[in-house]
Amino acid sequence: MRISLQQIAVSLAALVLATAVVIFVSQNPAQIGAEPLFVRALILSLGIVSALVAVYSLNPIFSAGYVVVVCLLAVAPVFIYYLIIMPSQAGVGFTAEQLTSELITDRSSNGLVEVGFSYPIYTPRIRVTNNSLFTERVNIFLRMVDANGENSLFRAIRNTVPGSGLTVESAVRGLVSESDEVLFLPLAVPPLGSVSGQLVFVISNLDDGSSFTQALGSAYQAQFEIRSPGTGALLYEFPLNR
């Protein structure tokens, strides 16, 4: 059976659409996870149907009725997963852990980084897991409590720093922005998924040349806190590995 130019055009268009859907879904899990479950199923089904059309439009046994039946059978598991299986697997809240503990240092300045100021920059690697059905945005803080009960609370560097002036936060953000490993607040954590990378904390209460390692060693308590960007409510806390 001869393949017409129209069939080739339909196949190519469907292939392009299927590829675009796959790339979009794989590179934007947090954005997809913010959509209702039915919409997520429709998006993935669009990619599957497009792939099938790309194949069957060049097939001699191609017919509209045949493709409809094949497509329905192919996308049925997608809707079953999103509407039945996924809700049964979902939990509540977050879990998190610290993977590594790293301090950006400069030996020539007593363990401090010089970028127009003198503060230690602490870059622990963490993993945050979202157990719910929808993408959640969170902020991460580092809390240190000394022997006298005094609290020091540090927020990790944000993606967007308010204001147009040069600040410590904006300077450090510029310093580390080229690294693919660095995470900026707020973190967008996809449903039933995890985000891992390095957070950047500027330890701004140690401007007298003292060592962050010494301060951490003398701290009575040190922990990370996951908080809501909107309300500041504490969602989860986990200890800092010294």
Backbone as CSV, one residue per row, in Angstrom:
resi,resn,N_x,N_y,N_z,CA_x,CA_y,CA_z,C_x,C_y,C_z
1,MET,0.852,-1.196,0.000,0.000,0.000,0.000,0.887,1.244,0.000
2,ARG,0.564,2.174,-0.877,1.367,3.378,-1.010,1.056,4.350,0.125
3,ILE,2.111,4.928,0.669,1.954,5.905,1.748,1.893,7.298,1.133
4,SER,0.845,8.033,1.448,0.656,9.357,0.876,1.442,10.409,1.658
5,LEU,1.608,11.551,1.033,2.276,12.674,1.698,1.490,13.137,2.918
6,GLN,0.174,13.008,2.859,-0.661,13.404,3.989,-0.391,12.504,5.192
7,GLN,-0.256,11.197,4.935,0.042,10.270,6.022,1.405,10.576,6.647
8,ILE,2.384,10.880,5.799,3.721,11.215,6.301,3.670,12.485,7.147
9,ALA,2.913,13.465,6.682,2.800,14.724,7.418,2.139,14.511,8.772
10,VAL,1.076,13.689,8.787,0.395,13.385,10.053,1.330,12.663,11.007
11,SER,2.094,11.715,10.483,3.017,10.948,11.307,4.102,11.847,11.914
12,LEU,4.669,12.719,11.090,5.722,13.616,11.574,5.182,14.586,12.627
13,ALA,3.996,15.120,12.375,3.401,16.060,13.330,3.117,15.369,14.665
14,ALA,2.596,14.140,14.582,2.306,13.392,15.805,3.587,13.039,16.555
15,LEU,4.638,12.714,15.815,5.921,12.387,16.436,6.510,13.597,17.150
16,VAL,6.424,14.756,16.519,6.920,15.996,17.140,6.145,16.300,18.417
17,LEU,4.827,16.137,18.362,3.997,16.400,19.543,4.317,15.430,20.672
18,ALA,4.481,14.143,20.332,4.821,13.146,21.348,6.161,13.459,22.003
19,THR,7.142,13.850,21.198,8.459,14.196,21.722,8.384,15.413,22.627
20,ALA,7.606,16.417,22.211,7.460,17.637,23.012,6.823,17.339,24.362
21,VAL,5.833,16.460,24.365,5.169,16.102,25.627,6.134,15.379,26.565
22,VAL,6.899,14.441,26.016,7.861,13.692,26.835,8.899,14.632,27.448
23,ILE,9.421,15.552,26.645,10.427,16.493,27.142,9.829,17.404,28.205
24,PHE,8.635,17.909,27.961,7.990,18.809,28.912,7.719,18.115,30.238
25,VAL,7.192,16.898,30.188,6.876,16.161,31.421,8.143,15.825,32.195
26,SER,9.200,15.394,31.491,10.424,14.976,32.172,11.188,16.148,32.777
27,GLN,11.098,17.334,32.147,11.859,18.480,32.622,11.071,19.397,33.550
28,ASN,9.789,19.158,33.702,8.965,20.030,34.539,8.088,19.228,35.510
29,PRO,8.683,18.334,36.317,7.862,17.522,37.222,7.123,18.351,38.259
30,ALA,7.754,19.431,38.736,7.092,20.264,39.739,5.887,20.992,39.140
31,GLN,6.032,21.490,37.916,4.924,22.188,37.258,3.783,21.226,36.960
32,ILE,4.114,20.039,36.480,3.083,19.031,36.220,2.402,18.627,37.518
33,GLY,3.189,18.491,38.573,2.643,18.057,39.863,1.710,19.049,40.513
34,ALA,1.695,20.283,40.026,0.784,21.282,40.574,-0.608,21.181,39.947
35,GLU,-0.735,20.436,38.864,-2.009,20.308,38.162,-2.881,19.228,38.814
36,PRO,-4.202,19.322,38.621,-5.096,18.260,39.110,-4.721,16.910,38.507
37,LEU,-5.050,15.841,39.190,-4.677,14.501,38.748,-5.231,14.192,37.359
38,PHE,-6.451,14.609,37.092,-7.059,14.327,35.788,-6.294,15.037,34.680
39,VAL,-5.849,16.265,34.928,-5.084,17.019,33.927,-3.740,16.349,33.672
40,ARG,-3.095,15.850,34.731,-1.821,15.143,34.565,-2.003,13.907,33.692
41,ALA,-3.101,13.193,33.922,-3.379,12.005,33.121,-3.620,12.385,31.658
42,LEU,-4.312,13.494,31.427,-4.564,13.944,30.057,-3.269,14.312,29.342
43,ILE,-2.351,14.993,30.058,-1.089,15.405,29.439,-0.275,14.191,29.012
44,LEU,-0.142,13.213,29.915,0.615,12.012,29.575,-0.087,11.218,28.478
45,SER,-1.403,11.175,28.526,-2.159,10.458,27.504,-1.984,11.097,26.129
46,LEU,-1.851,12.420,26.110,-1.620,13.116,24.840,-0.326,12.643,24.196
47,GLY,0.720,12.456,25.007,1.979,11.959,24.471,1.857,10.539,23.942
48,ILE,1.133,9.694,24.683,0.962,8.300,24.261,0.162,8.215,22.960
49,VAL,-0.953,8.944,22.915,-1.798,8.922,21.712,-1.027,9.457,20.508
50,SER,-0.248,10.516,20.705,0.531,11.083,19.598,1.545,10.079,19.073
51,ALA,2.194,9.344,19.985,3.163,8.332,19.561,2.480,7.225,18.760
52,LEU,1.305,6.815,19.193,0.577,5.760,18.477,0.122,6.239,17.103
53,VAL,-0.342,7.473,17.034,-0.759,8.024,15.737,0.429,8.112,14.787
54,ALA,1.605,8.479,15.331,2.804,8.574,14.497,3.144,7.229,13.874
55,VAL,2.908,6.152,14.620,3.216,4.806,14.121,2.131,4.299,13.187
56,TYR,0.867,4.379,13.632,-0.216,3.750,12.891,-0.638,4.522,11.653
57,SER,-0.303,5.813,11.587,-0.666,6.566,10.381,0.135,6.114,9.170
58,LEU,1.257,5.411,9.410,2.059,4.860,8.317,1.807,3.369,8.108
59,ASN,0.892,2.820,8.867,0.620,1.381,8.813,-0.477,1.092,7.781
60,PRO,-0.297,0.086,6.965,-1.321,-0.246,5.951,-2.687,-0.551,6.546
61,ILE,-2.737,-1.037,7.795,-4.033,-1.389,8.385,-4.621,-0.218,9.164
62,PHE,-4.041,0.957,8.960,-4.498,2.146,9.676,-5.956,2.445,9.348
63,SER,-6.726,2.708,10.397,-8.088,3.208,10.259,-8.424,3.981,11.523
64,ALA,-9.300,4.953,11.412,-9.633,5.795,12.551,-10.207,4.974,13.704
65,GLY,-11.105,4.042,13.366,-11.718,3.219,14.405,-10.699,2.346,15.120
66,TYR,-9.765,1.785,14.365,-8.742,0.914,14.944,-7.850,1.694,15.905
67,VAL,-7.440,2.907,15.509,-6.569,3.729,16.336,-7.282,4.151,17.619
68,VAL,-8.584,4.455,17.503,-9.346,4.839,18.698,-9.323,3.725,19.729
69,VAL,-9.551,2.495,19.279,-9.552,1.355,20.200,-8.174,1.157,20.819
70,VAL,-7.131,1.214,19.997,-5.761,1.037,20.492,-5.398,2.133,21.488
71,CYS,-5.752,3.365,21.176,-5.423,4.484,22.051,-6.143,4.389,23.392
72,LEU,-7.406,3.993,23.357,-8.152,3.847,24.605,-7.526,2.791,25.506
73,LEU,-7.107,1.689,24.904,-6.465,0.630,25.692,-5.115,1.086,26.237
74,ALA,-4.421,1.934,25.462,-3.095,2.382,25.873,-3.151,3.396,27.013
75,VAL,-4.144,4.282,26.990,-4.197,5.345,28.003,-4.981,4.932,29.247
76,ALA,-5.704,3.839,29.185,-6.475,3.404,30.361,-5.590,3.224,31.599
77,PRO,-4.405,2.570,31.494,-3.545,2.433,32.685,-3.093,3.776,33.260
78,VAL,-2.954,4.795,32.409,-2.543,6.119,32.882,-3.590,6.696,33.824
79,PHE,-4.849,6.626,33.422,-5.918,7.155,34.263,-6.106,6.307,35.520
80,ILE,-5.906,5.008,35.398,-6.000,4.146,36.572,-4.926,4.519,37.588
81,TYR,-3.719,4.794,37.099,-2.629,5.153,38.013,-2.906,6.484,38.705
82,TYR,-3.221,7.517,37.923,-3.380,8.857,38.496,-4.631,8.990,39.361
83,LEU,-5.696,8.310,39.002,-6.962,8.491,39.708,-7.203,7.469,40.806
84,ILE,-6.486,6.335,40.775,-6.728,5.296,41.777,-5.455,4.930,42.534
85,ILE,-4.407,4.541,41.813,-3.194,4.048,42.466,-2.441,5.164,43.170
86,MET,-2.211,6.279,42.490,-1.439,7.373,43.080,-2.068,7.918,44.361
87,PRO,-3.378,8.170,44.406,-3.970,8.637,45.668,-3.807,7.642,46.813
88,SER,-3.810,6.346,46.481,-3.652,5.344,47.546,-2.232,5.288,48.085
89,GLN,-1.249,5.770,47.285,0.145,5.748,47.712,0.550,7.019,48.449
90,ALA,-0.236,8.065,48.300,0.154,9.360,48.851,0.060,9.382,50.364
91,GLY,0.942,10.164,50.953,0.920,10.361,52.392,0.717,11.826,52.702
92,VAL,1.284,12.258,53.817,1.126,13.637,54.257,2.492,14.199,54.625
93,GLY,2.745,15.445,54.217,3.933,16.147,54.673,5.211,15.771,53.960
94,PHE,6.333,15.976,54.668,7.654,15.840,54.082,8.541,14.925,54.916
95,THR,9.573,14.416,54.258,10.715,13.813,54.935,11.958,14.420,54.308
96,ALA,13.060,14.435,55.039,14.275,15.048,54.511,15.477,14.483,55.232
97,GLU,16.615,14.596,54.600,17.868,14.144,55.206,19.029,14.948,54.658
98,GLN,20.071,15.055,55.456,21.299,15.700,55.020,22.227,14.643,54.437
99,LEU,22.740,14.891,53.252,23.584,13.924,52.567,25.066,14.200,52.796
100,THR,25.468,15.455,52.729,26.859,15.838,52.985,26.877,17.162,53.725
101,SER,28.035,17.512,54.244,28.193,18.777,54.956,29.465,19.442,54.453
102,GLU,29.327,20.579,53.778,30.484,21.221,53.162,30.519,22.704,53.500
103,LEU,31.733,23.207,53.691,31.953,24.617,53.985,32.876,25.196,52.926
104,ILE,32.407,26.227,52.205,33.264,26.897,51.229,34.273,27.731,52.002
105,THR,35.543,27.466,51.804,36.555,28.171,52.580,37.656,28.718,51.682
106,ASP,38.386,29.632,52.228,39.554,30.193,51.565,40.676,30.204,52.602
107,ARG,41.679,29.382,52.412,42.729,29.242,53.413,43.422,30.571,53.716
108,SER,43.465,31.442,52.728,44.183,32.691,52.938,43.434,33.661,53.839
109,SER,42.175,33.366,54.137,41.412,34.286,54.978,40.790,33.569,56.164
110,ASN,41.521,32.610,56.704,41.103,31.942,57.930,39.739,31.266,57.802
111,GLY,39.533,30.584,56.663,38.297,29.835,56.496,37.116,30.675,56.072
112,LEU,37.353,31.897,55.623,36.260,32.764,55.201,36.367,33.042,53.711
113,VAL,35.237,33.286,53.086,35.224,33.608,51.658,35.107,35.113,51.517
114,GLU,35.957,35.681,50.692,35.934,37.125,50.505,35.202,37.465,49.196
115,VAL,33.991,37.955,49.311,33.259,38.470,48.149,32.632,39.803,48.556
116,GLY,33.468,40.701,49.035,32.971,41.986,49.492,32.523,41.957,50.932
117,PHE,32.691,40.837,51.605,32.339,40.688,53.009,33.122,39.497,53.548
118,SER,32.981,39.218,54.832,33.722,38.097,55.421,32.780,37.237,56.240
119,TYR,32.175,36.273,55.586,31.282,35.335,56.260,31.576,33.921,55.774
120,PRO,31.479,32.938,56.651,31.533,31.553,56.181,30.291,31.234,55.351
121,ILE,30.458,30.425,54.336,29.338,29.984,53.507,29.208,28.478,53.658
122,TYR,28.112,28.039,54.227,27.881,26.627,54.507,26.981,26.054,53.422
123,THR,27.428,24.965,52.779,26.690,24.405,51.638,26.413,22.915,51.836
124,PRO,25.528,22.557,52.742,25.192,21.143,52.923,24.351,20.628,51.758
125,ARG,24.517,19.378,51.434,23.693,18.729,50.419,22.552,18.018,51.130
126,ILE,21.334,18.278,50.689,20.160,17.704,51.349,19.234,17.055,50.323
127,ARG,18.332,16.229,50.833,17.280,15.656,49.992,15.953,15.878,50.697
128,VAL,14.995,16.456,49.985,13.665,16.705,50.533,12.656,15.911,49.718
129,THR,11.817,15.145,50.401,10.811,14.306,49.739,9.415,14.788,50.097
130,ASN,8.598,14.953,49.080,7.210,15.378,49.252,6.304,14.150,49.161
131,ASN,5.581,13.859,50.240,4.744,12.660,50.280,3.312,12.893,49.830
132,SER,2.977,14.121,49.451,1.595,14.438,49.105,1.345,14.304,47.605
133,LEU,0.115,14.601,47.198,-0.305,14.424,45.804,0.038,15.602,44.901
134,PHE,0.430,16.728,45.489,0.649,17.923,44.696,2.005,18.548,45.018
135,THR,2.529,19.282,44.066,3.796,19.982,44.254,3.681,20.959,45.418
136,GLU,4.696,20.976,46.259,4.734,21.892,47.394,5.985,22.749,47.316
137,ARG,5.847,24.029,47.643,6.984,24.937,47.709,7.344,25.191,49.163
138,VAL,8.629,25.088,49.457,9.073,25.210,50.843,10.351,26.035,50.934
139,ASN,10.581,26.602,52.105,11.839,27.252,52.443,12.592,26.385,53.442
140,ILE,13.914,26.460,53.414,14.746,25.683,54.332,15.564,26.649,55.184
141,PHE,15.546,26.412,56.496,16.297,27.223,57.436,17.279,26.345,58.210
142,LEU,18.328,26.967,58.689,19.283,26.331,59.597,19.168,27.032,60.942
143,ARG,18.882,26.270,61.979,18.761,26.840,63.322,19.875,26.288,64.202
144,MET,20.573,27.194,64.889,21.608,26.812,65.838,21.280,27.425,67.193
145,VAL,21.352,26.608,68.230,21.082,27.051,69.594,22.346,26.831,70.412
146,ASP,22.865,27.907,71.024,24.097,27.747,71.793,23.791,27.313,73.219
147,ALA,24.850,27.164,74.025,24.692,26.671,75.397,23.881,27.615,76.262
148,ASN,23.804,28.887,75.889,23.035,29.874,76.656,21.580,29.952,76.209
149,GLY,21.222,29.114,75.228,19.849,29.108,74.747,19.541,30.149,73.692
150,GLU,20.553,30.849,73.208,20.343,31.856,72.174,20.209,31.194,70.800
151,ASN,19.172,31.625,70.056,18.877,31.063,68.741,19.503,31.891,67.633
152,SER,20.059,31.200,66.642,20.499,31.837,65.402,19.809,31.097,64.259
153,LEU,19.032,31.832,63.466,18.260,31.220,62.387,18.734,31.793,61.053
154,PHE,19.119,30.888,60.137,19.641,31.298,58.835,18.787,30.684,57.735
155,ARG,18.357,31.515,56.799,17.599,31.033,55.649,18.563,30.813,54.491
156,ALA,18.356,29.719,53.755,19.177,29.468,52.573,18.938,30.563,51.531
157,ILE,19.899,30.709,50.623,19.829,31.749,49.598,18.585,31.568,48.719
158,ARG,17.915,32.673,48.441,16.707,32.643,47.616,17.016,32.804,46.128
159,ASN,16.101,32.342,45.308,16.266,32.475,43.857,16.118,33.932,43.423
160,THR,15.174,34.625,44.044,14.957,36.039,43.758,15.168,36.834,45.032
161,VAL,16.148,37.729,45.010,16.451,38.556,46.174,15.755,39.900,45.998
162,PRO,14.855,40.270,46.908,14.126,41.540,46.767,15.069,42.739,46.776
163,GLY,14.657,43.785,46.069,15.432,45.007,46.051,16.472,45.010,44.942
164,SER,16.959,46.188,44.616,17.918,46.334,43.532,19.345,46.557,44.012
165,GLY,19.517,46.793,45.310,20.844,47.054,45.844,21.646,45.783,46.048
166,LEU,22.956,45.948,46.192,23.843,44.818,46.430,23.787,44.432,47.902
167,THR,23.428,43.199,48.173,23.372,42.688,49.535,24.262,41.459,49.635
168,VAL,24.480,41.008,50.861,25.261,39.792,51.058,24.609,38.627,50.322
169,GLU,23.281,38.515,50.430,22.569,37.409,49.792,22.708,37.461,48.275
170,SER,22.534,38.642,47.680,22.635,38.754,46.225,24.060,38.507,45.745
171,ALA,25.057,38.937,46.558,26.452,38.706,46.181,26.778,37.219,46.176
172,VAL,26.320,36.511,47.200,26.579,35.073,47.271,25.809,34.341,46.182
173,ARG,24.593,34.779,45.909,23.825,34.141,44.839,24.567,34.247,43.514
174,GLY,25.133,35.408,43.244,25.921,35.567,42.035,27.161,34.688,42.027
175,LEU,27.727,34.464,43.209,28.934,33.656,43.321,28.680,32.194,42.975
176,VAL,27.508,31.667,43.372,27.250,30.234,43.223,26.218,29.919,42.140
177,SER,25.733,30.935,41.422,24.617,30.726,40.494,24.961,29.840,39.305
178,GLU,26.231,29.714,38.985,26.609,28.918,37.814,26.665,27.422,38.114
179,SER,26.547,27.060,39.364,26.595,25.641,39.733,25.227,24.993,39.559
180,ASP,25.197,23.868,38.864,23.947,23.132,38.678,23.524,22.388,39.938
181,GLU,24.425,22.291,40.908,24.133,21.538,42.120,23.401,22.372,43.163
182,VAL,23.422,23.688,43.016,22.877,24.563,44.051,21.366,24.714,43.908
183,LEU,20.669,24.637,45.035,19.232,24.845,45.093,18.943,26.218,45.685
184,PHE,17.992,26.916,45.104,17.596,28.217,45.616,16.146,28.156,46.096
185,LEU,15.842,28.949,47.103,14.499,28.966,47.688,13.564,29.862,46.868
186,PRO,12.263,29.517,46.890,11.704,28.319,47.534,11.906,27.075,46.671
187,LEU,12.047,25.935,47.322,12.166,24.668,46.603,10.791,24.219,46.145
188,ALA,10.677,23.797,44.902,9.440,23.219,44.383,9.630,21.710,44.336
189,VAL,8.973,21.004,45.247,9.165,19.562,45.382,7.962,18.840,44.763
190,PRO,8.177,18.024,43.720,7.052,17.368,43.034,6.379,16.331,43.916
191,PRO,5.132,15.983,43.603,4.403,15.001,44.414,5.036,13.620,44.345
192,LEU,5.092,12.953,45.503,5.676,11.619,45.611,7.071,11.596,44.991
193,GLY,7.785,12.699,45.123,9.111,12.821,44.536,10.048,13.575,45.450
194,SER,11.294,13.692,45.026,12.325,14.314,45.841,13.095,15.364,45.052
195,VAL,13.681,16.282,45.785,14.614,17.266,45.243,15.883,17.180,46.082
196,SER,17.032,17.093,45.426,18.289,17.023,46.161,19.299,17.964,45.542
197,GLY,20.160,18.497,46.369,21.183,19.419,45.915,21.778,20.159,47.087
198,GLN,22.576,21.166,46.793,23.245,21.939,47.829,22.468,23.210,48.147
199,LEU,22.253,23.423,49.438,21.721,24.692,49.909,22.888,25.588,50.290
200,VAL,22.674,26.880,50.245,23.735,27.833,50.575,23.274,28.718,51.730
201,PHE,23.965,28.602,52.854,23.670,29.427,54.022,24.835,30.373,54.280
202,VAL,24.545,31.654,54.414,25.556,32.631,54.806,25.474,32.773,56.324
203,ILE,26.538,32.394,57.017,26.525,32.427,58.480,26.910,33.839,58.917
204,SER,25.906,34.702,58.937,26.145,36.140,59.049,26.408,36.634,60.465
205,ASN,26.297,35.767,61.467,26.594,36.225,62.831,28.041,35.960,63.213
206,LEU,28.852,35.488,62.260,30.261,35.197,62.541,31.150,36.149,61.740
207,ASP,30.906,37.451,61.902,31.664,38.429,61.141,32.923,38.889,61.866
208,ASP,33.268,38.231,62.959,34.458,38.627,63.698,35.647,37.724,63.396
209,GLY,35.520,36.898,62.340,36.627,36.025,61.978,36.603,34.698,62.682
210,SER,35.596,34.448,63.511,35.524,33.152,64.192,35.136,32.071,63.202
211,SER,35.389,30.839,63.581,35.180,29.706,62.689,33.774,29.148,62.841
212,PHE,33.138,28.878,61.695,31.820,28.238,61.736,31.927,26.836,62.338
213,THR,33.015,26.155,62.036,33.220,24.821,62.602,33.271,24.876,64.119
214,GLN,33.929,25.885,64.669,33.986,26.038,66.121,32.611,26.357,66.686
215,ALA,31.891,27.253,66.019,30.550,27.614,66.482,29.619,26.409,66.439
216,LEU,29.739,25.612,65.388,28.898,24.433,65.263,29.241,23.404,66.333
217,GLY,30.552,23.274,66.633,30.976,22.322,67.644,30.503,22.675,69.032
218,SER,30.350,23.968,69.298,29.914,24.399,70.628,28.399,24.569,70.731
219,ALA,27.690,24.409,69.606,26.235,24.588,69.618,25.556,23.470,70.399
220,TYR,24.571,23.849,71.180,23.805,22.861,71.938,22.890,22.072,71.002
221,GLN,22.385,22.729,69.987,21.482,22.095,69.030,21.669,22.733,67.670
222,ALA,21.635,21.932,66.624,21.711,22.436,65.245,20.803,21.572,64.385
223,GLN,19.893,22.211,63.659,18.937,21.457,62.858,18.483,22.270,61.665
224,PHE,17.944,21.546,60.671,17.331,22.176,59.511,15.822,22.179,59.707
225,GLU,15.177,23.219,59.211,13.731,23.331,59.330,13.116,23.609,57.967
226,ILE,12.089,22.854,57.635,11.316,23.079,56.418,10.090,23.886,56.807
227,ARG,9.921,25.038,56.166,8.832,25.929,56.528,8.048,26.380,55.300
228,SER,6.797,26.737,55.530,5.940,27.247,54.461,6.378,28.653,54.073
229,PRO,6.554,28.931,52.765,6.937,30.288,52.351,5.872,31.330,52.683
230,GLY,4.607,30.914,52.669,3.530,31.859,52.896,3.301,32.209,54.347
231,THR,3.249,31.200,55.200,2.901,31.412,56.604,4.091,31.288,57.554
232,GLY,5.171,30.674,57.086,6.309,30.433,57.971,6.113,29.253,58.899
233,ALA,5.016,28.527,58.719,4.722,27.390,59.598,5.775,26.301,59.444
234,LEU,6.163,25.695,60.559,7.133,24.607,60.549,6.466,23.338,60.023
235,LEU,7.036,22.768,58.952,6.471,21.575,58.327,7.254,20.312,58.665
236,TYR,8.556,20.456,58.867,9.398,19.290,59.173,10.744,19.799,59.657
237,GLU,11.386,19.046,60.523,12.730,19.393,60.985,13.577,18.130,61.045
238,PHE,14.863,18.288,60.769,15.776,17.146,60.820,17.146,17.638,61.256
239,PRO,17.913,16.799,61.937,19.169,17.251,62.556,20.277,17.501,61.539
240,LEU,21.164,18.394,61.894,22.368,18.653,61.114,23.437,17.648,61.512
241,ASN,24.026,17.012,60.511,25.136,16.083,60.775,26.425,16.867,60.890
242,ARG,27.025,16.860,62.047,28.177,17.725,62.303,29.427,17.150,61.679
